[in-house]
Amino acid sequence: MSKVLLQPRTVEKKRTLEDAEKNEKEEVLEGTGCTNPPLPRGCRPLAHQVAGHRYGQGRLGIGMLQHMDGSILKPVQPPPRGKREVAFYQKIFDAECDDPVLLTLQPFLPKLLGVWTPPSSSLGEVNSAVPTYSYMKLEDACRRFRNPSILDIKIGRVSYDPEANQEKRAIESAKYPPLYDLGFQLLGMRVSGPSPNEAIFYDKKYGRSLSKDRITEGLDLFLSGNVPWKKYIVKAFIQRLEMILSWFESQKRYQFYSSSLLLIYEGEFFDGSSDSDEEFIHKYRQMKLSPPSSYLATVRRFLNRNKEEERTKPGIDGANIVLSTSSTLDKKEVDQVLVPDVSTTTPTPTEHDLPSENNDTGSRESRGVALSSSTTGRESGYSSEVESKNRRQSAAIRNEFVASLSRRVEESTRDLKYRFPPEIVDVRMIDFAHVFEEPRSDVDYIYGLRNLIAYFRKVLKQL
């Protein structure tokens, strides 16, 4: 680690601690006579939270919590934001979900484990006027890491949604003027130290201090928690971000406003600075780390399901739509590089695969991209024609998405340059209180994501 990075980290730590002392004077909850709501039994403040309201801060004092079972509890926001976010999570992780757009997004979200409300008894009897709050119970993406470095990045050129009034839009735009040109903003980070108990936090004030020309400085600071592996970490991030970009470039249904990416990598625990890629792979695999679910494995499994049937199935224009069956995706080399042991690290095929076209027990709607565009003999009249037309349109949209994502995944693996296991990092999409269904590409998110990838490539060139 260079001395150039050490000094800003020391100064930032001091400033953050001073700010924390100032924030101790929290506003009292109206009518309760206490500064913070009591912690639910079996919970504690989330120690590795890097952005958003923390427990004990703000007017209400609620924040992200860690449950004793290892899950994360995120407070459900007031309506309509909270209701919208819960509904989005539930739609994606619905056991009956057959939507390819949502199924291929699942691996990049922390899994929803339910909506949880603390029992009244867990709040004690301090004051009956203390309100209770509901929480989304989510998978902790950081749990498998020994000493994670974490970065929260807000993606998109604007940080307000279509329902925001002019005052809200003006306030949000003034928070970080470079956002419109950059398309992303560093909200907060945890940089791991030499031991699991050591880390330095940087809040949104640091992120907002970075001009467009200083973004690589912020990324370098984030990556300073594991200097020997920095090259491999950056390469792994680029791979994961490009897979998310492929999804966004393929879908034309959802717009993500004020949503974030959580970037995580493992802290330093052995020196690999002089290793070749092959030596690094061997040394890394000896660590026997707990790998994440493979995104590419899930996408490949979905794209290639029933591929023999799809080869001959008439498409939306009468032509055959062939999903990606290229040998590029089937190379053992790609499995080793991008897919860490699918049999043990990913769900069983039936968990993510859609029902087969030959499954007579399922409804027509439950057959995903395999929906037939023909009508049955029992359908008649205007209503049936409209329903049939809607089904054909839905099937066409799904086929278009699957074909696009399949092509992009194939291109990504064909141009594969980075040969190493990706378990060293994880990337998750978070914060969906401002997701809207609009039939168009999410150009603002795509713009920001492309720029973020470009900045990581810039960092890589300097290594």
C-alpha positions in Angstrom: 0.0 0.0 0.0 1.4 3.4 -1.0 1.9 6.2 1.5 -0.4 8.3 -0.7 -3.3 6.1 0.3 -2.4 5.8 4.0 -2.7 9.4 4.9 -6.2 10.0 3.5 -7.4 6.9 5.2 -6.1 8.1 8.6 -7.6 11.5 8.1 -10.9 10.1 7.0 -11.1 7.8 10.1 -10.7 10.8 12.4 -13.3 12.9 10.6 -15.8 10.0 10.6 -15.4 9.4 14.3 -15.9 13.1 15.1 -19.0 13.1 13.0 -20.3 10.1 14.9 -19.8 11.9 18.2 -21.9 14.8 16.9 -24.6 12.4 15.9 -25.0 11.0 19.4 -27.5 13.8 20.1 -30.4 12.1 18.4 -33.8 13.5 18.1 -36.2 12.1 20.6 -39.0 10.0 19.2 -42.2 12.0 19.6 -44.2 10.9 22.6 -41.9 8.1 23.6 -39.3 9.8 25.8 -36.5 7.7 24.4 -33.8 8.3 21.8 -34.0 5.0 19.9 -36.5 2.2 19.6 -35.5 -0.9 21.6 -33.6 -3.5 19.7 -35.8 -6.5 18.8 -34.7 -9.6 20.7 -32.0 -11.5 19.0 -30.9 -8.6 16.9 -28.0 -6.1 16.8 -27.1 -3.1 14.6 -25.6 -4.2 11.3 -21.8 -3.8 11.9 -20.8 -3.8 8.3 -23.4 -1.3 7.0 -21.7 1.2 4.7 -24.6 3.4 3.5 -28.2 4.3 4.4 -29.7 5.1 7.8 -28.0 3.3 10.7 -29.6 2.2 13.9 -29.6 5.1 16.3 -29.4 7.8 13.7 -32.1 10.0 12.2 -35.5 11.0 13.5 -36.8 7.5 14.1 -33.5 5.9 15.0 -34.3 2.6 13.2 -31.8 1.1 10.7 -30.4 -2.1 9.3 -30.1 -4.9 11.8 -28.3 -8.3 12.0 -30.5 -11.2 13.1 -29.0 -13.9 15.3 -29.6 -16.4 12.4 -27.2 -14.5 10.2 -29.8 -12.7 8.1 -30.1 -9.0 7.6 -33.2 -7.0 8.6 -34.0 -4.0 6.4 -36.8 -1.7 7.7 -39.7 -1.5 5.4 -40.0 2.1 4.4 -43.2 4.1 4.6 -45.7 3.7 1.7 -45.5 3.7 -1.2 -41.8 3.1 -1.2 -41.8 0.2 1.2 -44.7 -1.6 -0.3 -43.1 -1.2 -3.7 -39.8 -2.7 -2.6 -41.4 -5.6 -0.8 -43.6 -6.4 -3.8 -40.6 -6.3 -6.1 -38.6 -8.8 -4.0 -41.7 -11.0 -3.5 -42.3 -11.1 -7.3 -38.8 -12.1 -8.0 -38.5 -14.8 -5.4 -42.0 -16.2 -5.8 -41.8 -20.0 -6.0 -44.3 -19.9 -8.9 -42.3 -17.3 -10.8 -41.9 -18.3 -14.5 -40.8 -14.9 -15.9 -37.3 -15.2 -17.6 -36.6 -11.5 -16.9 -37.0 -12.0 -13.2 -35.5 -15.5 -13.0 -32.3 -14.4 -14.6 -32.1 -11.4 -12.1 -32.5 -13.6 -9.0 -28.8 -14.5 -8.6 -27.8 -10.8 -8.4 -30.1 -10.0 -5.5 -29.8 -10.9 -1.8 -32.4 -13.6 -1.4 -35.6 -12.6 0.3 -36.3 -14.8 3.3 -39.6 -13.2 4.3 -41.1 -10.1 5.9 -40.6 -10.0 9.6 -42.3 -8.1 12.4 -40.8 -8.3 15.9 -43.2 -9.8 18.4 -44.5 -7.1 20.9 -42.9 -9.0 23.8 -39.4 -8.5 22.3 -39.8 -4.8 22.7 -40.1 -5.0 26.4 -42.5 -2.8 28.4 -40.5 0.4 28.3 -43.3 2.4 26.7 -46.4 1.1 25.0 -46.3 4.1 22.6 -43.1 2.9 21.0 -44.0 1.9 17.4 -43.1 -1.5 15.9 -41.6 -1.8 12.5 -41.7 -4.5 9.8 -38.4 -5.7 8.2 -37.5 -7.4 5.1 -35.4 -10.4 6.1 -32.6 -10.7 3.5 -29.6 -12.9 2.9 -26.3 -11.4 4.1 -24.1 -11.4 1.0 -21.1 -10.6 3.1 -21.4 -13.6 5.5 -19.2 -16.0 3.5 -16.2 -13.5 3.6 -13.6 -13.5 6.4 -12.9 -9.8 6.3 -14.9 -8.1 3.5 -14.3 -4.8 1.9 -17.6 -3.4 0.8 -18.6 -0.5 -1.5 -22.2 0.8 -2.0 -22.5 2.5 -5.4 -25.7 4.2 -6.5 -26.3 3.6 -10.2 -28.1 5.9 -12.6 -27.9 9.5 -13.9 -30.7 10.7 -11.7 -31.5 9.7 -8.1 -35.2 10.6 -8.1 -38.1 8.7 -9.6 -40.9 9.9 -11.9 -43.2 10.6 -8.9 -40.8 13.1 -7.3 -42.0 16.7 -7.3 -39.8 19.6 -8.5 -38.5 20.4 -5.1 -37.4 16.8 -4.5 -35.7 16.7 -7.9 -33.8 19.9 -7.2 -32.7 18.7 -3.8 -31.5 15.3 -5.2 -29.7 16.9 -8.2 -27.8 19.3 -5.9 -26.5 16.5 -3.7 -23.9 15.4 -6.2 -23.7 17.4 -9.4 -21.2 15.1 -11.1 -23.8 12.3 -11.0 -25.4 13.2 -14.3 -22.1 12.9 -16.2 -20.8 9.9 -14.3 -24.0 7.9 -14.0 -22.9 6.6 -10.6 -21.9 7.7 -7.1 -19.8 6.1 -4.3 -22.1 6.2 -1.3 -20.0 4.5 1.4 -17.3 1.9 1.9 -15.7 -0.4 4.3 -12.0 -1.0 3.6 -10.7 -4.1 5.4 -7.6 -4.0 7.6 -4.9 -6.6 8.2 -7.2 -8.6 10.5 -10.9 -9.4 10.6 -11.5 -6.9 13.4 -9.8 -4.0 11.6 -11.6 -1.9 9.0 -12.0 1.8 8.1 -15.4 3.2 7.0 -15.9 6.1 4.6 -19.3 7.7 4.4 -21.2 9.5 1.6 -19.4 12.7 2.4 -16.2 11.2 1.1 -18.0 9.9 -2.0 -19.5 13.3 -2.7 -16.1 14.9 -2.4 -14.9 13.0 -5.5 -15.0 15.0 -8.7 -15.3 13.2 -12.0 -11.5 13.3 -12.3 -11.0 11.7 -8.9 -13.2 8.6 -9.2 -10.3 6.3 -9.8 -8.8 7.6 -6.5 -12.0 6.5 -4.7 -11.9 3.1 -6.4 -8.2 2.7 -5.6 -9.0 3.5 -1.9 -11.7 0.9 -1.9 -9.3 -1.7 -3.4 -6.5 -0.9 -0.9 -7.8 -3.6 1.4 -6.1 -6.4 -0.6 -3.2 -5.0 -2.6 -1.6 -8.3 -3.6 -4.9 -9.5 -5.2 -6.0 -6.2 -6.5 -5.5 -7.2 -10.2 -7.7 -10.3 -9.8 -10.3 -8.5 -7.8 -10.7 -5.8 -10.5 -11.0 -8.4 -13.2 -13.6 -10.3 -11.2 -15.6 -7.2 -10.7 -15.6 -6.4 -14.4 -16.9 -9.9 -15.2 -19.7 -9.6 -12.7 -20.7 -6.1 -13.8 -20.7 -7.1 -17.4 -23.2 -9.9 -16.6 -25.5 -7.4 -15.0 -25.1 -5.1 -18.0 -26.1 -7.9 -20.3 -29.3 -8.3 -18.3 -30.1 -4.6 -18.5 -29.3 -4.3 -22.2 -31.7 -7.2 -22.8 -34.7 -6.2 -20.7 -37.2 -3.5 -21.7 -39.6 -3.6 -18.8 -38.2 -2.1 -15.6 -36.6 1.2 -14.7 -34.4 1.3 -11.6 -34.2 4.7 -9.9 -32.0 5.3 -6.9 -30.9 1.7 -6.8 -27.4 0.6 -5.8 -24.8 -2.1 -6.4 -23.0 -3.7 -3.4 -19.5 -4.6 -4.4 -17.7 -7.0 -2.0 -14.2 -8.6 -2.0 -12.2 -10.7 0.4 -9.6 -8.9 2.5 -5.9 -9.7 2.3 -4.7 -13.0 3.9 -1.8 -14.1 1.8 0.6 -12.5 -0.6 -0.1 -13.2 -4.3 1.6 -10.1 -5.8 4.3 -12.1 -7.7 2.0 -15.0 -8.8 1.1 -15.7 -12.4 -2.5 -16.3 -13.2 -2.0 -20.1 -13.0 -0.2 -19.8 -9.7 -2.9 -17.6 -8.3 -5.6 -20.0 -9.3 -3.8 -22.9 -7.6 -3.1 -21.0 -4.4 -6.6 -19.5 -4.2 -8.2 -22.9 -4.6 -6.2 -24.3 -1.7 -8.0 -21.8 0.5 -11.2 -23.7 0.1 -13.4 -20.6 0.5 -17.2 -20.9 0.4 -18.1 -19.9 -3.2 -21.3 -18.0 -4.1 -24.1 -19.2 -6.3 -23.0 -18.9 -9.9 -24.9 -16.4 -11.9 -23.6 -17.7 -15.2 -24.6 -21.2 -14.3 -28.2 -20.1 -13.5 -28.4 -18.1 -16.8 -27.0 -21.0 -18.8 -29.3 -23.5 -17.3 -32.3 -21.3 -18.1 -31.2 -20.4 -21.6 -30.4 -24.0 -22.6 -33.5 -25.7 -21.1 -35.4 -27.7 -23.5 -33.1 -26.4 -26.2 -33.9 -29.3 -28.6 -37.6 -28.3 -28.5 -36.8 -24.6 -29.0 -34.7 -25.4 -32.1 -37.8 -26.4 -34.0 -40.5 -24.3 -32.2 -41.9 -21.6 -34.5 -41.0 -18.1 -33.4 -43.0 -14.9 -33.3 -42.5 -14.3 -37.1 -42.8 -18.0 -38.1 -39.0 -18.4 -38.1 -37.2 -20.7 -35.7 -35.9 -19.0 -32.5 -32.8 -20.8 -31.3 -31.6 -20.1 -27.8 -27.9 -20.1 -27.2 -26.5 -23.6 -27.6 -23.1 -22.5 -28.7 -20.2 -24.7 -27.7 -18.6 -21.6 -26.3 -20.9 -21.8 -23.3 -20.2 -25.5 -22.8 -16.5 -25.4 -22.6 -15.0 -27.0 -19.5 -12.6 -24.2 -19.4 -15.5 -21.7 -18.9 -17.0 -23.9 -16.2 -13.8 -23.7 -14.3 -13.2 -20.0 -14.8 -16.7 -18.7 -14.3 -18.8 -21.4 -12.8 -17.5 -22.7 -9.4 -18.8 -26.3 -9.1 -22.4 -25.9 -10.2 -23.5 -29.1 -8.5 -22.6 -27.8 -5.0 -22.9 -24.0 -5.3 -26.1 -23.5 -7.2 -29.7 -24.5 -6.5 -31.0 -27.7 -8.1 -32.1 -27.2 -11.7 -35.8 -27.4 -10.8 -35.5 -24.4 -8.5 -34.7 -22.0 -11.3 -35.7 -23.8 -14.5 -39.1 -23.2 -15.9 -41.7 -26.0 -16.3 -41.3 -28.0 -19.5 -43.6 -27.5 -22.4 -44.5 -31.2 -22.1 -45.7 -30.7 -18.5 -49.5 -31.1 -19.0 -50.2 -30.4 -15.3 -49.0 -26.8 -15.6 -51.1 -23.8 -16.9 -50.3 -22.1 -20.1 -49.1 -19.1 -18.2 -46.6 -21.2 -16.2 -44.6 -22.3 -19.2 -42.5 -19.2 -19.7 -40.9 -18.7 -23.1 -42.4 -22.0 -24.2 -45.9 -20.5 -24.4 -47.6 -21.5 -27.6 -49.0 -18.7 -29.8 -51.9 -20.7 -31.0 -55.4 -20.6 -29.6 -57.3 -23.6 -28.3 -60.6 -24.9 -29.8 -62.5 -23.8 -26.7 -61.6 -20.2 -27.2 -64.2 -18.1 -29.1 -65.4 -14.5 -29.2 -63.7 -11.2 -28.8 -62.6 -11.8 -25.2 -60.8 -15.0 -26.1 -59.1 -13.3 -29.1 -57.8 -10.5 -26.9 -56.5 -13.0 -24.4 -54.9 -15.0 -27.1 -53.3 -11.9 -28.6 -52.0 -10.9 -25.2 -50.5 -14.3 -24.7 -48.8 -14.1 -28.1 -47.4 -10.7 -27.3 -46.2 -11.9 -23.9 -44.5 -14.9 -25.5 -42.9 -12.7 -28.1 -41.5 -10.3 -25.5 -40.1 -13.2 -23.5 -38.5 -14.8 -26.5 -36.9 -11.5 -27.5 -35.4 -11.1 -24.0 -34.1 -14.7 -23.8 -32.6 -14.5 -27.3 -30.9 -11.1 -26.5 -29.5 -12.3 -23.2 -28.4 -15.6 -24.7 -26.5 -13.7 -27.4 -24.8 -11.4 -24.9 -23.8 -14.2 -22.6 -22.3 -16.1 -25.5 -20.4 -13.0 -26.6 -19.1 -12.4 -23.1 -17.8 -15.9 -22.7 -16.3 -15.9 -26.3 -14.3 -12.9 -25.5 -13.2 -14.2 -22.1 -9.8 -12.8 -21.1 -9.7 -13.3 -17.4 -8.9 -16.9 -16.4 -9.4 -17.2 -12.6 -12.1 -18.2 -10.1 -14.5 -15.3 -9.3 -15.4 -16.4 -5.8 -13.0 -13.7 -4.5 -15.7 -11.1 -5.1 -19.5 -10.7 -5.1 -21.8 -8.1 -6.6 -25.4 -7.7 -5.6 -28.1 -5.3 -6.6 -29.9 -3.6 -3.7 -32.5 -0.9 -2.9 -35.7 -1.3 -5.0 -38.0 1.2 -3.5 -38.0 3.2 -6.7 -38.4 0.5 -9.4 -41.1 1.2 -12.0 -42.5 -0.9 -14.9 -42.0 1.1 -18.0 -41.8 -0.5 -21.5 -38.3 0.8 -22.5 -34.7 0.3 -21.9 -33.3 1.7 -18.6 -30.9 4.0 -20.4 -29.8 5.9 -17.3 -28.8 2.7 -15.4 -27.1 1.3 -18.5 -25.2 4.6 -18.9 -23.9 4.5 -15.3 -23.0 0.8 -15.4 -21.0 1.2 -18.6 -19.2 4.1 -17.1 -18.4 2.2 -13.9 -17.0 -0.7 -15.9 -14.9 1.8 -17.9 -13.4 3.2 -14.7 -12.6 -0.2 -13.4 -10.8 -0.9 -16.7 -8.9 2.3 -16.3 -7.8 1.1 -12.8 -6.8 -2.3 -14.3 -4.6 -0.6 -17.0 -2.6 1.2 -14.2 -1.7 -2.1 -12.5 
